[in-house]
Amino acid sequence: MESFSNVSLFFDNCYREEEIPKELLKLSLFTACSKLERELFSKTSLFQKNLNQEDGYSYMFHYEGNSYPFSLFSDYDLQDYDKKILKSNKRYKEFLGRTLKLACSLDLVSPKVVIGNSLMENFSLLILFSEDGVNKVIDYSKNLVMNQEDYYKIFCFQDINVVDQFDLYQIHYLMDEFQDERHIFEYLIFTKEIFHDLEKQPIFSSFFSTYDCDGIHGHNYLLFGNNHDCLFFQEEDIGRLKYEKLVRELNNFTENPSLPSKHISYNKEKSCYQWKDRKFGSFTFSLFSDFVLDSDVKKELLSKNRYHKCHKNFIMVACSLAKKDAQSAYVVGGKFLENEKDYFYHSWVEIDDSNTVIDYNHNIVMNRDKYYDFFGVEVINRILVSDVKDVLHSSIDFGFSFHPKYISYFGQEFMRDFQKNQKILERK
């Protein structure tokens, strides 16, 4: 049982009977106040505005003869959903999911999630990160950002476990594999113990190895997640754009064209569908399923089963193009705006000569400019379809197996590596 250190650590530290200092309660109250209320609080002996903000903090907290700089997390560049939650009591209820999600998606240096307890909570989650060589923490439940050393001292915080982004990726994978979201607390507290036991199981041996069967380092899967574009991406983060209803209307229609639609009609003269609304104007589009002969593929395109398969199916789309279209066709790796701050990664096919996009995920064929505008697209990489085929053929020849999403984002790099290392890679 010595290896199960976190078990005894958790129970030893879980219950505390110390009285919570009233100054700490006032700090929690301060971080939930409106801007006007904070102005009034800042004139008291307990809180003041930080006159020297070179350390990146907005306020000073005077406690037990010392001064501690801090900022409100809600003042950071976050999506509106988090800003709203952080300024209400809901932050205490939602801190778990939001902390895990933001630890994986915020642009931070070496982020980790610290599980522990303090004077105020038996179970706390912090985001630990580095900024200008200083370790800092984010406490979502308190809407607080402070130096790690200061935070630990003020709240008498004690670590129980620390997990990095790769640990969270593995936890997320296991929860998805077991269809088990109820035991997230156990995964976070007893990470080492759970991983240690599962490593002994043959079914998970490849999952816990440093490299997968294709020689790809496990940490590289963090580039785009594993079937999820953002680890612990939550329903609250999806579709928070001002025109979310319009995007959802088009997606619903391309799943089931028989549904009545407010902004979509059929244009008989052009033999395609037409979209009209004040936000995006007018554009025409076709359903990709109308060009597909295979009944199983057509059935998938006209359902929700088509989602999360864009990286795999762009190869099928690219290889099915007519010769005249294939000459100017590209596979594009990019990302779609999901809300004010978050994107999800996506692949599609473009035909330059006709300025057309073919998107399997959305079952749509439409003008590229309108497509970019409507879905909030940001391009990361474009690779010619002919080069995609060369990469696939070369990888087969050399005995490699690449996930298609790596081809859409790094296809040119693969080509250059194959060309530089042909003698090394040639089979004897």
Wavefront OBJ file of the C-alpha trace (Angstrom):
o trace
v 0.000 0.000 0.000
v 3.017 2.319 0.127
v 2.577 3.162 -3.560
v -0.951 4.360 -2.809
v 0.382 7.520 -1.223
v -2.522 9.696 -2.328
v -5.044 7.570 -0.450
v -3.606 8.302 2.992
v -2.719 11.855 1.966
v -6.298 12.563 0.949
v -7.863 11.266 4.145
v -5.207 12.833 6.376
v -5.838 16.271 4.907
v -9.509 16.054 4.030
v -11.107 17.282 7.216
v -10.026 20.461 8.931
v -11.672 22.135 11.862
v -9.814 25.460 11.859
v -11.985 28.544 11.863
v -11.911 30.440 8.571
v -10.492 33.951 9.072
v -13.034 36.657 8.286
v -10.470 38.414 6.040
v -10.456 35.411 3.675
v -14.245 35.424 3.550
v -14.121 39.112 2.620
v -11.598 38.321 -0.135
v -14.032 35.825 -1.652
v -16.776 38.429 -1.391
v -14.561 41.052 -3.061
v -13.892 38.841 -6.108
v -17.644 38.475 -6.681
v -18.438 42.186 -6.403
v -19.387 44.566 -9.177
v -16.833 47.121 -10.373
v -18.529 49.885 -8.373
v -18.535 47.791 -5.192
v -14.856 46.973 -5.683
v -14.110 50.713 -5.931
v -15.672 51.174 -2.494
v -13.867 48.127 -1.076
v -10.550 49.439 -2.454
v -10.725 52.396 -0.078
v -10.636 50.150 2.998
v -7.556 48.952 4.861
v -8.060 45.390 3.568
v -7.962 46.037 -0.202
v -6.201 48.577 -2.360
v -5.483 49.030 -6.033
v -1.994 47.895 -6.969
v -0.092 51.044 -7.937
v 2.852 49.046 -9.299
v 1.306 46.698 -11.855
v 4.535 45.437 -13.409
v 3.805 42.091 -11.761
v 0.546 41.893 -13.741
v -1.776 42.192 -10.722
v -4.542 44.755 -10.223
v -5.095 44.729 -6.442
v -3.351 44.339 -3.105
v -4.715 42.253 -0.225
v -3.429 43.263 3.223
v -3.487 40.319 5.591
v -1.642 39.537 8.840
v 0.840 42.374 8.331
v 1.734 41.473 4.745
v 0.571 42.670 1.326
v -0.332 40.171 -1.407
v -0.909 41.236 -5.041
v -3.763 39.551 -6.932
v -6.093 39.916 -9.903
v -9.596 38.790 -10.749
v -9.664 35.910 -13.209
v -12.825 37.403 -14.739
v -10.730 40.372 -15.923
v -8.728 38.052 -18.175
v -9.500 37.500 -21.863
v -12.165 34.829 -21.378
v -15.398 33.969 -23.115
v -18.555 35.697 -21.884
v -19.851 32.504 -20.291
v -16.915 32.324 -17.864
v -16.988 36.051 -17.097
v -20.632 35.748 -16.122
v -20.148 32.630 -13.975
v -17.063 33.985 -12.210
v -19.022 36.977 -10.904
v -21.741 34.829 -9.340
v -22.097 32.042 -6.794
v -22.335 29.542 -9.663
v -18.542 29.517 -9.803
v -18.520 27.260 -6.706
v -20.742 24.762 -8.474
v -18.988 24.785 -11.844
v -15.338 25.149 -10.832
v -14.492 21.491 -11.544
v -15.487 21.336 -15.201
v -14.390 24.888 -15.971
v -10.971 24.422 -14.355
v -10.251 21.261 -16.355
v -11.458 22.807 -19.579
v -9.506 26.051 -19.195
v -6.336 24.275 -18.067
v -6.362 22.539 -21.446
v -7.386 25.478 -23.628
v -5.900 28.678 -22.188
v -2.668 29.948 -23.709
v -0.517 29.305 -20.619
v 3.104 28.215 -20.065
v 3.414 24.675 -18.625
v -0.124 24.524 -17.190
v -0.935 21.915 -14.552
v -3.972 21.181 -12.406
v -3.301 20.978 -8.665
v -5.732 19.001 -6.526
v -5.618 19.830 -2.838
v -7.403 21.337 0.136
v -7.213 24.502 2.174
v -8.700 26.336 5.127
v -11.805 27.027 3.058
v -12.383 23.791 1.106
v -11.796 20.085 1.588
v -11.444 19.710 -2.182
v -9.920 22.425 -4.349
v -8.668 22.649 -7.930
v -6.095 25.196 -9.065
v -4.461 25.883 -12.411
v -0.720 26.245 -11.923
v 1.285 28.025 -14.641
v 4.461 30.037 -15.153
v 4.630 33.704 -16.168
v 7.899 35.654 -16.442
v 9.625 32.973 -14.412
v 7.113 33.188 -11.546
v 4.739 30.360 -10.621
v 1.148 31.585 -10.422
v -2.192 29.959 -9.679
v -5.727 30.451 -10.946
v -8.543 29.562 -8.560
v -11.780 29.472 -10.572
v -13.982 28.987 -7.506
v -12.628 32.196 -5.961
v -12.166 34.136 -9.233
v -8.593 34.703 -8.137
v -5.109 34.858 -9.703
v -2.098 35.051 -7.346
v 1.524 34.032 -6.942
v 1.607 30.377 -5.953
v 3.690 31.022 -2.835
v 1.306 33.743 -1.619
v -1.813 31.678 -2.301
v -0.480 28.607 -0.480
v 0.480 30.718 2.535
v -2.797 32.674 2.823
v -5.138 29.695 2.394
v -2.874 27.073 4.025
v -3.208 25.114 0.796
v -1.827 21.561 0.646
v -1.259 19.488 -2.497
v -2.852 16.080 -2.825
v -2.032 15.462 -6.484
v -0.744 17.346 -9.530
v -1.642 16.428 -13.137
v -0.394 17.932 -16.383
v -2.196 18.233 -19.720
v -1.102 14.777 -20.831
v -2.463 13.240 -17.629
v -5.758 15.014 -18.320
v -5.724 13.709 -21.880
v -5.338 10.161 -20.542
v -8.050 10.700 -17.910
v -10.376 12.056 -20.567
v -9.663 9.059 -22.795
v -10.380 6.573 -19.994
v -13.584 8.303 -18.974
v -14.717 8.227 -22.597
v -13.650 4.601 -23.021
v -15.491 3.464 -19.876
v -18.426 5.864 -20.422
v -17.849 6.944 -16.843
v -17.986 10.606 -15.877
v -19.171 10.048 -12.327
v -15.771 9.209 -10.900
v -13.803 12.223 -12.090
v -12.814 12.997 -8.470
v -11.198 9.567 -8.118
v -9.352 9.973 -11.424
v -7.956 13.322 -10.302
v -6.978 12.294 -6.777
v -5.683 8.788 -7.487
v -4.250 9.316 -10.982
v -0.968 7.518 -10.326
v -2.662 4.566 -8.646
v -5.261 4.135 -11.415
v -2.673 4.422 -14.188
v -0.376 1.995 -12.356
v -3.125 -0.651 -12.187
v -4.289 -0.162 -15.767
v -0.745 -0.374 -17.150
v -0.727 -4.009 -16.012
v -3.748 -4.780 -18.194
v -2.765 -5.977 -21.711
v -5.630 -4.054 -23.306
v -4.082 -0.747 -22.140
v -0.403 -1.577 -22.677
v -0.137 0.413 -25.927
v -2.068 3.338 -24.468
v 0.410 3.820 -21.635
v 3.547 3.247 -23.743
v 5.672 6.271 -24.635
v 5.280 5.697 -28.392
v 2.329 4.261 -30.294
v 2.569 1.498 -32.908
v 3.532 4.068 -35.572
v 6.340 5.530 -33.494
v 4.432 8.726 -32.623
v 5.161 10.099 -29.153
v 2.030 10.074 -27.014
v 2.340 13.749 -26.104
v 1.873 14.662 -29.783
v -1.775 13.707 -29.490
v -2.227 16.862 -27.441
v -1.783 18.869 -30.648
v -5.374 18.224 -31.649
v -6.814 16.032 -28.917
v -8.152 12.557 -29.560
v -11.514 12.792 -31.332
v -12.074 15.933 -29.245
v -10.730 19.283 -30.322
v -10.509 20.590 -26.787
v -10.140 18.315 -23.784
v -13.110 18.518 -21.457
v -14.860 20.725 -24.009
v -18.298 21.303 -22.496
v -21.769 21.896 -23.865
v -21.658 25.370 -22.341
v -18.835 26.258 -24.739
v -20.611 25.213 -27.918
v -22.591 27.569 -30.106
v -22.288 30.811 -28.179
v -21.881 32.997 -31.248
v -24.436 35.726 -31.834
v -25.612 33.870 -34.935
v -25.575 30.394 -33.360
v -29.210 29.793 -34.357
v -28.391 30.413 -38.020
v -25.494 27.947 -37.998
v -27.661 25.390 -36.221
v -30.465 25.939 -38.746
v -28.144 25.178 -41.668
v -26.671 22.120 -39.906
v -30.149 20.766 -39.132
v -31.252 21.291 -42.719
v -28.244 19.454 -44.168
v -29.072 16.535 -41.867
v -32.719 16.493 -42.940
v -33.622 18.611 -46.016
v -37.319 17.824 -45.583
v -37.447 20.017 -42.475
v -39.060 23.425 -42.938
v -36.476 26.215 -42.781
v -36.934 29.933 -42.260
v -33.942 31.042 -44.323
v -33.538 28.209 -46.852
v -35.486 27.623 -50.064
v -34.927 25.632 -53.227
v -33.808 27.543 -56.334
v -35.275 25.645 -59.287
v -33.426 27.695 -61.914
v -30.024 26.866 -60.455
v -31.033 23.417 -59.140
v -29.621 24.115 -55.684
v -30.614 25.525 -52.322
v -30.535 29.210 -51.443
v -29.862 30.874 -48.127
v -31.143 34.370 -47.337
v -30.855 36.367 -44.127
v -29.826 39.821 -42.945
v -26.563 38.709 -41.332
v -24.984 36.750 -44.215
v -26.980 37.957 -47.199
v -27.722 35.453 -49.943
v -25.755 32.433 -51.152
v -26.471 29.108 -52.835
v -25.306 25.660 -51.782
v -25.796 21.979 -52.556
v -25.843 18.882 -50.405
v -22.802 16.685 -50.844
v -25.072 13.676 -50.250
v -26.823 14.462 -53.568
v -23.584 13.639 -55.406
v -22.876 10.410 -53.505
v -23.916 7.053 -54.938
v -23.015 4.774 -52.033
v -26.171 4.316 -49.935
v -24.329 3.871 -46.614
v -22.297 7.054 -47.107
v -25.410 8.947 -48.155
v -27.223 7.728 -45.047
v -24.343 8.858 -42.825
v -24.194 12.292 -44.442
v -27.893 12.807 -43.730
v -27.442 12.144 -40.000
v -25.472 13.216 -36.942
v -23.127 10.263 -37.504
v -21.197 12.357 -40.033
v -19.652 14.508 -37.289
v -16.117 13.973 -35.901
v -15.082 12.202 -39.112
v -13.823 15.120 -41.193
v -10.125 14.225 -40.860
v -10.794 10.674 -42.005
v -13.268 11.410 -44.778
v -11.453 14.235 -46.580
v -9.396 11.478 -48.267
v -12.556 9.865 -49.622
v -13.820 13.255 -50.827
v -10.479 14.177 -52.452
v -10.147 10.832 -54.230
v -13.689 11.044 -55.604
v -13.154 14.363 -57.423
v -13.411 14.551 -61.197
v -10.039 14.877 -62.960
v -10.642 18.513 -63.952
v -11.467 19.472 -60.349
v -8.651 17.441 -58.793
v -6.012 19.465 -60.646
v -6.750 22.592 -58.572
v -8.024 20.891 -55.419
v -6.577 21.262 -51.942
v -7.128 19.554 -48.626
v -7.339 22.243 -45.962
v -6.593 21.881 -42.264
v -8.064 24.714 -40.230
v -10.289 25.590 -37.338
v -13.838 26.826 -36.836
v -14.889 29.522 -34.407
v -17.041 27.847 -31.762
v -17.597 30.809 -29.451
v -15.868 34.109 -28.686
v -12.564 32.391 -27.791
v -12.616 28.696 -28.712
v -12.072 26.921 -31.998
v -12.392 23.293 -33.034
v -10.064 21.725 -35.575
v -11.503 20.695 -38.910
v -10.521 19.477 -42.397
v -12.263 20.046 -45.715
v -11.610 20.122 -49.483
v -11.373 23.218 -51.679
v -11.384 23.533 -55.471
v -9.536 26.702 -56.459
v -10.777 26.987 -60.056
v -14.416 27.152 -58.984
v -13.814 28.774 -55.563
v -15.780 25.907 -53.993
v -15.672 24.080 -50.661
v -16.749 20.480 -50.109
v -17.300 19.746 -46.431
v -18.186 16.195 -45.406
v -18.843 17.133 -41.783
v -21.536 19.614 -42.814
v -22.736 17.701 -45.909
v -22.362 20.856 -47.959
v -20.906 22.173 -51.220
v -20.775 25.968 -51.402
v -18.851 29.107 -52.314
v -15.575 29.318 -50.397
v -15.874 32.996 -49.421
v -19.380 32.502 -48.033
v -18.265 29.324 -46.278
v -15.440 31.160 -44.492
v -17.779 33.967 -43.458
v -20.626 31.759 -42.301
v -18.612 29.294 -40.189
v -15.887 31.652 -38.953
v -13.083 29.682 -40.582
v -9.364 30.144 -39.969
v -7.004 28.268 -42.317
v -3.882 26.637 -40.865
v -2.577 24.643 -43.841
v -3.442 23.813 -47.479
v -1.959 20.860 -49.337
v -2.613 19.861 -52.961
v -4.718 16.724 -53.352
v -2.007 15.298 -55.618
v 0.512 15.763 -52.767
v -1.883 14.107 -50.319
v -1.916 11.031 -52.545
v 1.899 11.068 -52.722
v 2.138 11.214 -48.918
v -0.273 8.290 -48.572
v 1.591 6.204 -51.151
v 4.984 7.005 -49.615
v 3.818 6.186 -46.105
v 2.518 2.810 -47.308
v 5.772 2.116 -49.157
v 7.821 2.863 -46.039
v 5.487 1.017 -43.680
v 4.111 4.049 -41.836
v 0.516 4.725 -40.841
v -0.392 8.386 -40.312
v -3.663 9.612 -38.924
v -5.235 11.646 -41.772
v -5.474 14.790 -39.625
v -1.675 14.950 -39.490
v -1.577 14.876 -43.283
v -3.962 17.827 -43.641
v -1.928 19.916 -41.177
v 1.637 18.659 -41.794
v 1.488 17.060 -45.244
v 4.269 19.180 -46.747
v 6.587 18.372 -43.842
v 6.023 14.660 -44.413
v 6.853 15.076 -48.096
v 10.092 16.899 -47.329
v 11.100 14.259 -44.778
v 10.417 11.430 -47.223
v 12.490 13.151 -49.894
v 15.419 13.817 -47.519
v 15.476 10.353 -45.978
v 14.654 8.022 -48.860
v 17.905 6.055 -48.528
v 17.402 5.592 -44.803
v 13.774 4.612 -45.194
v 14.229 2.270 -48.151
v 13.622 -1.330 -47.269
v 16.592 -3.644 -47.784
l 1 2 3 4 5 6 7 8 9 10 11 12 13 14 15 16 17 18 19 20 21 22 23 24 25 26 27 28 29 30 31 32 33 34 35 36 37 38 39 40 41 42 43 44 45 46 47 48 49 50 51 52 53 54 55 56 57 58 59 60 61 62 63 64 65 66 67 68 69 70 71 72 73 74 75 76 77 78 79 80 81 82 83 84 85 86 87 88 89 90 91 92 93 94 95 96 97 98 99 100 101 102 103 104 105 106 107 108 109 110 111 112 113 114 115 116 117 118 119 120 121 122 123 124 125 126 127 128 129 130 131 132 133 134 135 136 137 138 139 140 141 142 143 144 145 146 147 148 149 150 151 152 153 154 155 156 157 158 159 160 161 162 163 164 165 166 167 168 169 170 171 172 173 174 175 176 177 178 179 180 181 182 183 184 185 186 187 188 189 190 191 192 193 194 195 196 197 198 199 200 201 202 203 204 205 206 207 208 209 210 211 212 213 214 215 216 217 218 219 220 221 222 223 224 225 226 227 228 229 230 231 232 233 234 235 236 237 238 239 240 241 242 243 244 245 246 247 248 249 250 251 252 253 254 255 256 257 258 259 260 261 262 263 264 265 266 267 268 269 270 271 272 273 274 275 276 277 278 279 280 281 282 283 284 285 286 287 288 289 290 291 292 293 294 295 296 297 298 299 300 301 302 303 304 305 306 307 308 309 310 311 312 313 314 315 316 317 318 319 320 321 322 323 324 325 326 327 328 329 330 331 332 333 334 335 336 337 338 339 340 341 342 343 344 345 346 347 348 349 350 351 352 353 354 355 356 357 358 359 360 361 362 363 364 365 366 367 368 369 370 371 372 373 374 375 376 377 378 379 380 381 382 383 384 385 386 387 388 389 390 391 392 393 394 395 396 397 398 399 400 401 402 403 404 405 406 407 408 409 410 411 412 413 414 415 416 417 418 419 420 421 422 423 424 425 426 427 428
